[in-house]
Amino acid sequence: MTDSATPDKVEAARLRGERRRHRTRAALLDAAEQLLSDRSADAVRMEDVAALAGISPASVYVHFGTKEALVTAVIERLLDMSMASLTAAYASEGSAFEQVQQAGLAYMRLLLDHPALTRHLSGAVLSEPQTPIDGTVVERIEFLRNVFEARIQAAVDAGEIVPVDSRLLSFFLFGAWQGVASLALRRDTLRLTPKEVERCLTQAIQVLVAGVTSFATD
């Protein structure tokens, strides 16, 4: 073996190639998520993703093969972000109810920072699951809601908040956050700016906290 093809150099070249492929894939996912924030998956073209990412259209097909696979990869990445963010909130220091508040803020931030996730969740409300990723979305969100419900119940059991139906409250809060966040996606007079959505949800959390803790602390 010549010096120019030593194992170390071969490995270094392989690592450079891996990093390059990772950067290209990340750029394509970022571009696709940005487009999915403004339009449905049906309206997104692979060529549009490539143009926004500044990468050749052929690279999109090399990395993902089909548009469905690309959209699936975007949603999976958003779900991974959701799992990491809310799991961290549930495991944060503080009382059970403080963890509930942290999880609520984390979920609100996710929906505002990643409107593609909000759009996907809102669209799924009106249609049956059509692709494998749709079922995965339901499973992941239901898992997070179940943990949220458990933390609410822990707060009730600890006397931190008034007795409430933890299951129903968890459904209400997840639905309310998603519904209000979706107002930023509208194109009519019902639209709120992302900043207004954030203020709306923050105010709602403050009202909720005041309501469920006032009698518990008397």
Summary of the structure (lengths in Angstrom):
residues: 218
radius of gyration: 21.5
end to end distance: 80.6
largest distance: 81.1
contacts: 625
relative contact order: 0.09
helix: 79%
strand: 0%
